[in-house]
Amino acid sequence: MEARQALRQRIAIVLRWSRLLILCSVIAGTTAWGINQHQTPIYQAATTILIDAAPGTKPTSDYQSILGSERQAQTYGQLLISEPLLENVIQKLSLPRQADDLRRSIDVSVVRDTQLIHVQVRDPNAQLAADIANTLVSTFTAQTHEMQTARYASSQQRLEQQMAVLDKQTQQMSSQLGGLKDIPENKGEHDRLDTTLAQYHQSYANLLQSYEQVRMAEAQTIASVVQVEPAITSQRPVAPRVLFNTLATAAVALLLAIGFALLYDLLDDRVKSPDEVSQQLGLPILGFINHAADISPARPLVDADPHSSFAEAFRSLRSNLQFATAARPVRTLLITSPTESDGKSTLVANLASVLAHTGKHVIVIDADLRHPRLHRRFDLRNSSGLSDLLVQPELQLDMLRSTAVNGVRLLTAGASPHNPAELLASDRLADVLAHVQPHADFVLIDSPPLLAVADAAILAQHVDGVILVVRVAATKLPACKQAAEQLHRANAHLLGVVLNDIPQGQAALAYGYSGYEHDERYASRSIRSRSPSAIPISSVGQHQPAESDRLLHLEGDSVAQPPQ
C-alpha cells in the first residue's frame, strides 16, 4: 500500500512538472537535430578477408584448431592497423593525413568462431573510404606473403649456392677423369677419380633433396589471405544518425529532467499534496480552493461568478464545515495561516458569502490590526473599527458596515495601533465578541499569520473553532507543523486545514470529479426549482429562504436584519 502511494506521488510530481519536462525534452531534441544537420556526413566502406590456414598444419584437437584460428585472426587484425602498413597505404593513395589519423578511421573486428576479419573504413568521401579499404587489404596480403616466404629464402639460397659449387666440382672431376689415358699405369688414379665423382653425385642428390624439402615446407606452412568481399562505394552516410540522435537526446533530456524534478521535489519542503498535510499535521482537509484570478476586488469572487469551480469549492467547504461541527456547534470561527500571502483574507470574504447564501447572518471581523485587507475586499472605508472598540469604554455596534452581499456585515480593523497584541490580549476583546455574537449566526475573524506575531494565538483562545489556511506550493510544511503546534498549545479547537490556490485541474481531482462543465440553461432552471439549502452548521438562526430567492437577491441594496 505504501509502495503504491509512493508511486502515485511520483506520478503526481511528473504530471505537475509535465509542461517543463516536455519543454526540456523538445529543446534538447531540437538542439540535437540542429547540430546533426550541420555535421559533415560520414560514409562507410566495408570488406571481409579470409585467413586460410596452411595446409600442412595438423592440430591435435578441435579445441586447439579453434583456438589457433582465433589467435591467428586476432594477430592479423592487429597487423592490419600497424603503422608500417598504414604508411604504405598513405603513400599509395597520396593521403594528406598521418598514420594515427588513418588508424582512427579504421575498425577491424574478428568474426567470432570463424577465420574471417571484417574491416570498416569511415571517411567523408564515400569513394575514398572504399579505396582505403581495398588498398589496405591488398597491401596487407602482399606484405603477409613476403613475410612468410622470407623465412625460407635464406635456406633455399644456401642450398642453391652449395649445389652450384658441387656442380662445378663435379664437372671438373669429370674433365680430369676423361683426360686420363686408358693404360695400366693410370688405373689407380682412374679408380680414385671415379670414386670421388660418385661421391659428388651423391652429395648433389642429397642437396637437391634438401632443396625440394624446403620448398615443400614453404608451401605447406604459408597461410593465404583472401579478400572475400571487396569494398564498394556507399550511397548513404552512416553518420550522423539524425533521427536516432534527436530521439535519443530528447529521451535522455526527459529522463534527466524527471530526475531533477524528483530531486527538487524531495528537497522542496513546501506543501504539495493533501496527503502529506493530513499525515504530517494529523488534521482533516476541510476544503480545496483552486486558483482563480481576482476579477472583482470589490466583492467576493463567489458572487462575481457563482457558477465557477472557485465558487463550487467554497460551497464544498461550507458542507464540510457542517459535518465537522455537527457534534460541537461553532459560531465564532477564526481563519488564520502560518505565513503571509496564504490567502486567508480572500477565504474569509468568500466563506462569509456562501454562508450568507444559506440565509445565515454573518459578521466578519478584520482582526489583522497590522495589515487590514477585508475593507478592500468589500469596497468599504477603514475609518474606524475593531481597534476603536478595543480602546473605547463602550461598545458601538453602529460600526458594523453593511456589504454588497445580503446577510454579511463587516467590522473593519480601524486605525492601526502601536500595540495590537496588547489590545487583543485585553478583556475588551471578549466583551466585543460577546456583544457581536447575538447579532449573527456566524462570526468570522480574520487574523495575522500565526508565525509572524502572537495576535492569532491570542484570538484562538476566544473563538469556538479555528481553520488553518495553507497555500499549495508556497507554504512550507515545517511552518504548517509549527503553526498547528502553536494552536494546540493555545488550547484552540483546530477544525482542520483548507488548501488554497491549488493549480487549475488538480482541485477537481481533489474533490473526486473532473470534466464538469456548467450549463447555463440547467443552472437557470435549478435556481427556480431548487429546494432550501443544506442543514445549517449551527442551530442559531431563523427560517432559511430558498436558495433561488437568495441567489436572485445577492445584488440587492437591503441588508437582512439580524435575528431577534
N, C-alpha and C positions, 0 to 999 in steps of 0.2 A: 504493500500500500504506500509506504514511504517512497519506494523507488518510483512508483507511478506518479506520485505527487511531484517528486523532483523532476521527472521527465516533463510533466505538464508545465512546471515553472520554467524549465529551459526552453520549451517550445514557445511559451509566452514571451520570453525575453527575445527570442529570434523574431517573433511576429512584431514585437514592439519596435525593434530596430530594422524591420524589413526594408523600409524605404532606403535607409542609409546603406544597408548591406547590398541591396541591388544596385544602388548608385556606385558604390566602390567597385563592384564586380564589372559594371558597364564601363567605368572609367579605365580600369585595368585592361579589360579586353580591347577597348578602343585604342588605347595606347600601344598595346602589343600588336594590333593589326597595323597601325600606322608605321611602327618600327619595322615590321616584317615587309611592308610594301616598299620600303626604301633600302632594303638589303639586296646585295648582289646575288642573283641566282647561282646556285652551285649544282653542277651536273656530275653524275657518277658513271664510271665505266667499270665493268667487272669482267674478270676472266678466271678460268679454272685450269689448273695444271695437275697432271697425274705423275706421281713419283713411282716408277715401276722398279721394284727391287731387282737386284742382279739375279740372273737365272741360276748361278752356282751356289747361292746361299741356301742352306737347308736348316731351318730352325728345328730345334729338338722338340718343341711342343707348340700348340696353337697359341697359348698364352704368350710365349716368347715371341712368336711371329707378330702378334698384335702389338705387343709392347715395342718390339723393334721397329715396326712400321710407324707407330705414333712418334717415337723418338726421332726417327729419320725425317718425318714430315715436319716436326717442330724445329729440327735443326735447319732444314731447308727454308722454313718460314723466316727464321732469323737471318739467314744468308740473303734472302730476298730484299731486306731493308738495310743491308750492310753499306757502309759509306763508300767503299770502292765501287760496288755495283751501281749505286746511285750516281756517283760521279761520272761513271761511264755513260749512263742514260742521259744525264745532263749534257754531256759533251756531244752525244749523237744527235740529240734534239735541239741543241743550242738553247737551252732553257736559261732565262735570266733569274736564276734562283740558286740558293745554296742547298747542300745535301740535307741539312736539318729541315729546311722548309719543305723540301720534296717528301721527306720521310713523314711529316705530319699530315700530308695529303694522301698517304697510302695506308690501307688497312689490310693486313694479312691474317687470315684465320684458317686453322686446320679443321677440316670437316671430321667430326668425331667418328671413330671406328672405321675410317677409310684412309686411303692414301692420296686423298685429294686436298689441294690447297687452294683456297678462294682468295683472290686478290681484287681489292676495290681501290679505285683511284678517284679522288674528287678534285674538280677544278672548275673555275668559272667558264672555261672554254670546253664545250662538250667534245669537240674533235680532239683537242689536245689531251683530254683525260683518257680517251681511247688509245691515242698514240703512246702515251706514257705507259699504260698497262701492257700493251703488246710489246713495246720495246724492252720493258723491264723483264718480261718473261723470255723473250728471245735472247737477250744478253745473258740472263741467268743460265739458260740452257747451254749456251756456248761455253761460258766460264766453268760450269759444272763439269762438262765433258773434258775440258782442258785440265782441270784439277785432278780428275780421276786418272786420265791417261798419263799424266806426268809421273805418277808413282812407278810405272813400268818402263818408262822411256830410258832411264839410266841402265837398267839391266839389259834391255834389248841392245842398246848402243855398245855396252861392254862385250856382249856375246858376238855382236857383228864384227867388232874390232879383232877379237880373238880368232874368229873364223877366217877373217881376211889374212891375218898373219899366218895361220896354219895352212891356208890355201896357197899362199906364196911359197912357204917352205916345202909343201908337197910338190909344187911344180919344179922347184929347184932340185929336189931329190930325184924326181922323175928324169930330169935332164941329165943328172950325173949318172944315173943308172943306165940310161940309153947310150951314154958315151963310152962305156966300158966295152972292150973287145971280148968276144966270146972265146977266150983262151983259158987253158987250165990255170995259169998263174993268177988270173983275175977272179977265180971262182969264190975265194973267201970274201973279197971286197964286194962282189956282187951279192952274195948272201946277206952281208951286213946292211947294205943299202936297201935291199929288198925288204928286210925285216923292219928297218926304220920307216920306210914308206908305208908299210902296212899299219904301223903304229900311228902315223899321221892320218891315214884314212879313218882309223878307228876314233881318234880324237876329234876329227872333224865331224864324224857322225854323231858323237856324243854332244858336241857343241850345237849341232843342228837340232838335235832332240831337245836340248835345254831351251833353245830359242823358241821352238814350237810350243813348249810347255808354258813359257812366259806369255806368249800371245794368247793361248787358250785361257790362262788365268785372268788375263786382262779382259777378255771378252765375257768371262763368267762373273766377274766381280764389279763391273761398272754398271751402276743403276742408270736408267734412262729417265729423262724429264720430258713429258709430252704435254703440249698445250691442248687441253680438251675443247675449251670454248674460247675462241678469240673475243677480245673486247670490241664492242660496236658502239657507235655514236648514239648517245641517249637524246631523246627528243623532249623529255620533261625533266625539269630540275628536281632534285631530291631535297633541296633546302633553299629558302626557308619554307617550312610547312605552315602556311599562313593560317588555315582553318584550325589545325590542331593546336598551334601555338596560341592563337586567340582564345580558343575554348579552354585550354589548359590554364592560361594566365587568369582568365576570368574565374575559373573554378578555384584556383589556389587563392586568388584575392578574396573570393567569397568565404572560403574556409578560414582564412586569416582574420577577416572582418568578424566572422561569427565568434572566433576565439577571443578577439579583443572585446567584443560585446559581452561575452560571458564573463571575461575577466573584469571588465568595467562594472558589470552588474554585481559581481562578487565583492568588489571593493567599494561600491556605492552603497551608503547606508541610508539613503532616502527611502521613503515609503513607496512601494511599487505595487503591492497587491493586497487584497483584503485578508488573505490567509496569514501573511506574516504579521499583520496588525493584530488580528484576533489571537494568534498564537503567542506573540510577544507580550501583549498587554492583558490578555485574558478577558477581553471585553467584547460584547457583541457589536456587529456593524449595523447601525440603525439606518443608514442610507448611503446611496451612491449618487453624487451630484456631478453630472457631466459638465464639460467645459461649454460655456456659452458667452458670446460677445455681449458686452454691456450696451445693448441697443437703446436703452432708455434710462439714463441715470436718475431721472426724477421720479421713478416709480419702480416697484419690484418687477423683475423680469417675468414672473409667472402671470402677471396681469398684462404685460405688454404682448405676450404670446402664450395664451393659456393652453394651446394645443401642442406646444413644443415638447420634446423629450425632456427639456430642462424643467418645465412645469410639472410633467408627469413624475419626475424624480422627487420633487417636493411633496407631491400627493402620496407617493410611496413612503417617504419619510414620515408624513403625518400618520399613515396607517401603522407603521412600525412603532411609532411612539404610543399609539393607542394600546398595542399589545404589551409593550414594555412597561407601561404604567398601569396595567389592569389591576394588579394586586396592590399597588401603592399609588393612589392618585397624585398627580403632580399639577400644581397651579403656578408656581413660580419656577422658571426654568432659566438657568444661566448657560449661555453659549460662549465658550472660550476656545482657545487654541494654544498649542505650545509656543509658537513663534509668530512673528508678524507676517502679514500678507498671506494668511491661510484661508481667507475668505469668510471669516465668522460674521462680519457685519452684513455682507450680502446674504448670508444664510439666515440671519435673524429677520431681515426685512421680508424675504420670500416665505419663510416659515410662518411669520405672522399673517401674511396674506392668505396662504392656503388654510390656516386655521380659521380666519375670518370668513372664508368661503363656506364653511360649515355652519355659519350662523353664530359663531362664538364672538365674544367681545374680547379683544386683545389689547393690552397696554405694553408698549415697547419702551424700555428704559435704556438710554445710552449711558452706561456707567464707565465708559472709557473717557475719563476726565482729562487724559493727557492728549489723545489724538481722536477726538469725536468725529464720527463719519455718518451716523444714521440720519442726521438732519439733511444731508445732501441727498441721501437715497430717497427720502420722501419729499424733497424740494421744499424744506422749511428753514426758517432762520433759527440760529442758535443764540438768541439774545439772552435767554435765561433758561434755567433747567435744574438738573439734579444738584449741581454744586450749590446753587442758591438755596434749594430746600434744605441742604445739609447744614448750612450756616445760619439760616433764619430761624427764629424761635417758633414760628407757627407754620403749619403746612398750607401751601397754596395749591389747591387742586386745579385752579384755572390755568396752571402751567401745562397741563396735558393738551397737546395740539392734535386736532383732527387731521387726518391724512386723506389722500385721494382714494384709499381703499376703505370701503364701508366696514365698520367694526374694528378698525385699527386706529389707536391713538398713540402718540409718541411723547415721551418725556425726554427732551434733549439733554445733553450733558451740561450745558451752561458754560459760563466762563471757566477757563482752565485755572484751577487754584495752584498754589505753590506747594501744597501738602496733600495731594489727593489720597494717599494711603491712610493718612491720619483721619481724614474726613470719612472715608469708607469704614474705618475701624471704630468710629464713634457710635453711640447709641442712636443717633439721629437716623441712621440707615434703616434700622429695624422699624422705627416709627414711620418712615416714609413708606416702606413696604407694607406695613400694617394698614396704613390709610389708603394705599393704592389697590390692594387685593380685593376689597369688596366691590370695586367698580369695574371688575373684569373677570372673565372666566380664566384667562391666562395672562401671566406677566412674563414677558421675555426680556432678558437682560443681556446686553452686550458688554463685554469687559475687555481690558487689555490682555495681551498674551501672558500666559502663566509664567513662563521662564524669564520674562523681561522685568516684571515688577511684581509686588506682592498683592496688588489690587484684586486679581481674580481669586486667589486663595481666600482672601477676606470675604469676598462676595459669596463664595461657595458655601460658607457657613450659614448663610441667611436664606437659602433657596431650598426648594423641595427636590430639585434634580439638576444635574449638570450634563451638558453634551460637549464632547471634545471634538473640535473640527480639525481634520488633518488634510493637508493638501498633497495630493499624489504627485510624486516626482519632485517635490520641493521640501516638505517637512522631513527632517531626519528621524529615523526610528529611535535612536537614543534620546532625542528630545521628547518624543512621544512617551517613552517609558518614564522619563523624569517628570513629565507633566502629570501622568497618571499617578505616580507615587506621591507627588505633591498634593494632589486632590485627596488621595487616601489618607494622608497624614492630617489633612484638614477635616476629616470625617465627612467628606462630601458624598452625596448619593450620585455616583457616576453612572448614568444610564447606559452610555455606550459611545461609539465613535461614528462620526459622519465623514466619509471620504469625499473630498471636494476636488473639483477641477479634473475629473477623470477624462482622458482623451476621448474624443467622439468615437463611438463604436465599441469601446470597452465597457462603457456604462450599461449598454443594452445587454451585454453578456452577463454583467453582474446581476442584473435583475432577472435573468433567465429567459429573456426573449430578445429577438433581434429581427430586423427587417420589417418592423411595424410602421406602417405609413398611415397618417391621419387622413380621413376622408371628411371633407368639409360638409358634404350633404348628410353623412351619417351623424356628424357632430351636431348639426343644427337640429336634426330630429331627436337626438338623445337629450339635448338641452331642454326641449319642450316636454319630454316624457319621462325624464329620469326621476327616480324616487328620492326621498330625503337621504342626506348623506349618512356616512357610517356612524357607528356608535361613538359618542364623544369620549375624549380621553378622561375627563373628569366629570363628576356628576353635577358640578356647578353650572348654572345657566338655565335659560328658558327654552321654549319650543324652538326648534331649528327649522327655518323655512326651507322649502325645496331648493335643490341646487340650481334649478333653472331660474328661479327668482333671484338667487344670489349672483349668478353669473351675469344676468341681464342688468343688474344694478351696481356692478363694480365701479362704474364710472360716475355714479351719481354724486351730487353735492351733499346730500344729507348724510349724517353720521348716526349709526344706530345708537340708541340710548343704552346705557349700562343697565344691568339687571338691578331691580329694586331689592 
